[in-house]
Amino acid sequence: MNYKNINLDKNMYAHPTKSFSEILEELDPSVEYAGTELEGLDAFQRQLKRFDIRVAGAGSDSVQKFFAATNSSALFPEYVTRAVKQGMDMNNCVTSVVAATTVVPTMDYRTMVTSPLSINSEGIAEGGNIPKSTVKTQNNLVEMKKHGSLLVSSYEALKFQRIDLLSVTLRQIGANIARQQIKDAVDVIINGDGNDNPAEVVSAAGAMLTYADVIELWNALDPYNMNRIIVSNDVMTRLLAIEEFKNPLTGLNFQGTGELTAPLGAKLIRSSAIPGGTFIGLDKNCALELVKTGDVTVEYDKLIDRQLERAAITSITGFAKVFEGASKVLSV
């Protein structure tokens, strides 16, 4: 068991392509702990155990426990990163609407575009031409945006606070980043990714949103499947007033899980970050690509050196359309 002998250093955060946790795993592989009392813990969690740092629950330690030893202080930025990512995961609608995620080492990235798939209803005759599907790179770069927050506090103000309480704040920072990302995703769906590909707009039949309007949007997405519906708060209120959404099973599912499923089987996604009047139907498997320059970034040197006055926590992401016709907007 090598985890007690690893020399932790802030330079482990400076690797250009590997995270702190990935480097730890290389130095202390989790597979070597199969069948032991440490099975199920990753390399970072074993380091917390090594220095007896409890980060959750009523018995969590105070923040100063991270800085009780020189080695253990190097764990603090990774703890911050994980708490922020946990908040993003708990509140992140983005992962449920993207078809693919691409991690890039640079801000300059061009996605690929595929021409509409051709269908030959007569079949391909002997010696006949096979329909083409042309793949090429887009003309314009994917617009990358940075979202995050400054952690503004003195070490003296934090050192006696429980780690579990600090985690609540960090998770909220993560939740806010996630809300900004879903806002970016919706903007790309509606207005396009800079390559002249805004979403087609399907007009509602009347002033009131009806179930027939939802069916019309579902129909317009063919040959794609409408398995996600993204709405703003005001549209969700109108949607829930439709008789078909008052199915008792829908209500039971909402009360039991907090999630709503439309009668058409699509998952409903609602967010306060989405502009009012927004109703989007899309095929999650074909519509969007998430592009990011890595995971959450923290100013590790400031955190390790206890210079928390202005420590930035950020994430850089962008979105691109995969198949333009896989998302459409209902005008309500």
C-alpha positions in Angstrom: 0.0 0.0 0.0 1.8 3.0 -1.3 -0.7 5.8 -0.5 1.1 6.7 2.8 4.4 7.3 1.0 3.4 9.7 -1.8 5.0 13.1 -1.7 2.2 15.6 -2.6 3.2 18.8 -4.3 1.4 21.7 -5.9 3.3 21.0 -9.2 1.0 18.0 -9.6 -1.7 20.5 -10.6 0.5 22.0 -13.4 0.4 19.0 -15.7 -0.9 20.2 -19.2 -3.1 17.2 -19.9 -3.6 15.3 -16.6 -5.6 16.2 -13.5 -4.4 16.0 -10.0 -6.5 12.9 -9.4 -5.2 11.2 -12.6 -1.6 11.7 -11.5 -2.5 10.3 -8.0 -4.1 7.3 -9.6 -0.9 6.6 -11.6 1.2 6.8 -8.5 -1.3 4.8 -6.4 -3.5 2.6 -8.6 -6.9 1.7 -7.1 -6.8 -1.8 -8.6 -4.1 -2.7 -6.1 -6.6 -2.3 -3.2 -9.0 -4.9 -4.4 -10.1 -7.1 -1.4 -8.7 -4.7 1.2 -10.5 -2.3 3.6 -9.7 0.5 1.2 -11.4 -1.0 -1.8 -13.9 1.4 -3.3 -11.9 4.5 -2.5 -10.0 6.4 -5.2 -6.5 7.7 -4.8 -7.6 11.1 -3.6 -10.0 9.6 -1.0 -7.1 7.4 0.2 -5.1 10.6 0.8 -7.9 12.1 2.8 -7.8 8.9 4.9 -4.0 9.1 5.2 -4.3 12.5 6.8 -7.5 11.7 8.7 -9.5 14.5 6.9 -13.2 14.1 7.1 -15.0 16.2 4.5 -18.6 15.2 5.0 -21.2 14.6 7.7 -21.7 16.0 11.1 -18.2 14.9 12.1 -16.5 16.7 9.3 -13.2 18.5 10.2 -12.6 22.2 10.0 -10.9 23.7 6.9 -7.6 24.1 8.8 -7.2 20.3 8.9 -6.1 20.5 5.3 -3.2 22.7 6.3 -2.0 20.8 9.3 0.9 19.3 7.2 2.7 20.6 4.1 1.7 17.5 2.1 -2.0 17.6 3.1 -2.4 21.3 2.0 -1.9 20.1 -1.6 -5.3 18.2 -1.3 -7.3 21.4 -0.8 -7.6 22.5 -4.4 -8.8 19.0 -5.5 -11.4 19.0 -2.7 -12.7 22.4 -3.9 -12.8 21.1 -7.5 -14.7 18.0 -6.5 -17.3 20.0 -4.5 -17.9 22.4 -7.4 -18.2 19.5 -9.8 -20.7 17.8 -7.5 -22.8 21.0 -7.6 -22.7 21.0 -11.3 -23.7 17.3 -11.6 -26.6 17.8 -9.2 -28.0 20.7 -11.2 -26.7 20.1 -14.6 -29.2 19.7 -17.4 -26.4 19.9 -20.1 -25.4 16.3 -19.9 -29.0 15.2 -20.7 -29.1 17.3 -23.9 -25.7 16.7 -25.5 -24.9 13.9 -27.9 -21.2 14.1 -27.5 -18.5 15.7 -25.4 -15.2 16.8 -26.8 -12.3 17.9 -24.6 -9.8 20.2 -26.4 -6.5 21.7 -25.3 -7.1 25.0 -27.0 -9.8 27.7 -27.4 -9.7 27.2 -31.2 -11.9 24.4 -32.3 -13.9 23.6 -35.4 -16.5 21.0 -35.2 -17.6 18.8 -38.1 -20.9 19.0 -40.0 -22.6 16.2 -41.9 -24.8 16.9 -44.9 -28.4 15.7 -44.5 -28.5 12.0 -44.8 -30.0 10.9 -48.2 -32.7 8.3 -48.4 -33.4 6.3 -51.5 -36.8 4.8 -51.0 -36.5 2.7 -54.2 -33.3 1.0 -52.9 -30.0 1.0 -54.8 -30.2 -0.7 -58.2 -27.3 -2.8 -59.4 -24.6 -0.4 -60.5 -26.6 2.5 -59.2 -25.3 5.4 -57.2 -25.1 5.1 -53.5 -26.4 8.2 -51.6 -23.7 10.4 -50.1 -23.3 11.7 -46.6 -20.6 14.4 -46.8 -18.6 15.2 -43.6 -16.5 18.4 -43.4 -15.3 20.9 -40.8 -17.4 24.0 -40.1 -16.4 27.4 -41.4 -16.4 29.1 -38.0 -14.9 28.2 -34.6 -17.0 27.1 -31.7 -17.5 30.1 -29.4 -16.0 29.2 -26.0 -17.2 30.9 -22.8 -15.8 31.0 -19.4 -18.1 30.8 -16.4 -17.2 30.7 -12.7 -16.8 32.7 -9.5 -14.2 34.2 -7.3 -13.9 32.7 -3.9 -13.3 35.8 -1.8 -12.4 35.2 1.8 -9.5 35.3 4.2 -8.0 32.1 5.5 -8.7 33.3 9.0 -12.4 33.5 8.2 -12.5 30.0 6.9 -10.1 27.9 8.9 -12.4 27.2 11.8 -15.4 26.5 9.5 -16.5 22.9 9.0 -15.5 21.5 5.6 -19.1 20.1 5.1 -20.4 23.7 5.4 -17.9 25.0 2.9 -19.0 22.3 0.5 -22.5 23.7 0.5 -21.1 27.0 -0.8 -18.9 25.3 -3.4 -21.8 23.2 -4.7 -23.8 26.4 -5.2 -20.9 27.8 -7.3 -21.0 24.7 -9.3 -24.8 24.9 -9.7 -24.5 28.5 -11.0 -21.9 27.4 -13.6 -24.3 24.6 -14.7 -27.2 27.1 -15.1 -25.0 29.4 -17.3 -24.0 26.4 -19.5 -27.6 25.3 -20.2 -28.3 29.0 -21.1 -25.4 28.8 -23.6 -26.7 25.5 -25.0 -30.2 26.9 -25.5 -28.8 30.0 -27.2 -26.8 27.8 -29.7 -29.9 25.7 -30.4 -32.1 28.7 -31.1 -29.6 31.0 -32.9 -27.0 28.6 -34.2 -23.3 28.2 -33.5 -22.1 30.9 -35.9 -22.4 28.7 -39.0 -25.7 30.0 -40.3 -27.7 27.2 -38.7 -30.4 28.6 -36.4 -33.3 26.3 -35.4 -36.4 26.1 -37.5 -39.4 27.7 -35.8 -42.7 25.9 -35.7 -45.6 28.2 -35.0 -48.3 27.4 -32.5 -51.8 27.3 -33.9 -53.2 29.9 -31.5 -52.5 32.1 -28.5 -52.9 29.3 -26.0 -50.4 26.4 -25.9 -52.2 23.2 -26.7 -51.3 19.5 -26.9 -51.8 19.7 -30.7 -48.9 22.2 -30.8 -46.6 19.8 -29.0 -47.7 17.1 -31.4 -46.9 19.4 -34.3 -43.4 20.0 -33.0 -42.9 16.3 -32.5 -44.0 15.7 -36.1 -41.7 18.4 -37.5 -38.6 16.7 -36.0 -39.0 13.6 -38.2 -36.8 11.7 -38.9 -35.4 12.5 -35.5 -36.9 11.5 -32.2 -38.1 14.2 -29.8 -36.7 12.7 -26.5 -36.0 16.1 -24.8 -38.2 19.1 -24.3 -36.5 22.3 -22.9 -38.8 25.0 -21.6 -38.5 28.3 -19.6 -40.4 28.7 -16.3 -43.4 30.5 -17.8 -43.8 27.9 -20.5 -43.6 25.1 -18.0 -46.5 26.7 -16.1 -48.6 26.8 -19.3 -47.6 23.3 -20.2 -48.7 21.8 -16.9 -52.2 23.3 -17.5 -52.7 21.2 -20.6 -55.2 18.4 -19.9 -52.9 15.6 -21.3 -50.2 16.6 -18.8 -52.6 15.9 -15.9 -52.2 12.2 -16.2 -52.1 10.7 -12.6 -49.0 8.7 -13.4 -47.2 11.8 -14.5 -48.2 13.4 -11.2 -47.0 10.4 -9.2 -43.6 10.4 -11.0 -43.2 14.1 -10.4 -44.0 13.7 -6.7 -41.7 10.7 -6.3 -38.7 11.8 -8.4 -39.1 15.6 -9.1 -39.0 14.8 -12.8 -41.7 15.3 -15.3 -42.2 13.1 -18.4 -44.3 14.4 -21.3 -47.0 12.1 -22.8 -44.8 11.7 -25.8 -42.1 10.1 -23.7 -39.7 13.1 -23.8 -37.9 14.2 -20.7 -38.9 17.7 -19.7 -36.1 20.1 -18.7 -36.9 23.4 -17.1 -34.5 26.1 -15.9 -34.7 29.7 -14.7 -31.6 30.4 -16.8 -33.6 29.8 -20.0 -35.2 33.0 -21.6 -38.9 33.4 -21.2 -41.2 32.0 -23.9 -38.7 29.2 -24.8 -40.0 25.8 -26.0 -37.5 23.5 -27.7 -37.9 20.0 -28.9 -34.7 18.0 -29.7 -33.2 14.6 -30.3 -30.6 14.3 -27.5 -28.7 11.7 -29.6 -28.1 14.0 -32.6 -28.5 17.7 -31.7 -25.6 19.1 -29.7 -21.9 18.7 -29.0 -20.4 20.0 -25.8 -16.8 21.3 -26.2 -14.7 22.0 -23.1 -11.1 22.8 -22.4 -10.9 20.4 -19.4 -12.7 20.2 -16.1 -13.2 22.9 -13.5 -10.1 25.0 -13.0 -9.1 26.5 -9.6 -6.2 28.7 -8.8 -4.4 25.9 -6.9 -1.4 28.0 -5.9 -3.5 30.5 -4.1 -5.5 27.9 -2.3 -2.5 25.9 -1.2 -0.7 29.1 0.0 -3.9 30.1 1.8 -4.3 33.3 -0.3 -8.0 33.0 -0.7 -8.8 36.7 -1.1 -9.5 36.3 -4.8 -9.2 32.6 -5.9 -10.9 32.0 -9.2 -13.0 28.9 -9.9 -13.9 28.6 -13.6 -15.0 26.3 -16.4 -14.6 27.0 -20.2 -17.2 25.4 -22.5 -18.9 25.9 -25.8 -21.6 24.2 -27.9 -21.9 23.2 -31.5 -24.8 21.7 -33.6 -24.2 18.2 -34.8 -27.3 17.8 -37.1 -29.1 21.1 -37.7 -32.6 19.5 -38.0 -32.4 17.6 -34.8 -33.7 20.5 -32.8 -36.6 22.8 -33.4 -38.3 25.7 -31.6 -42.0 26.0 -30.9 -43.2 29.7 -31.1 -45.5 30.2 -28.1 
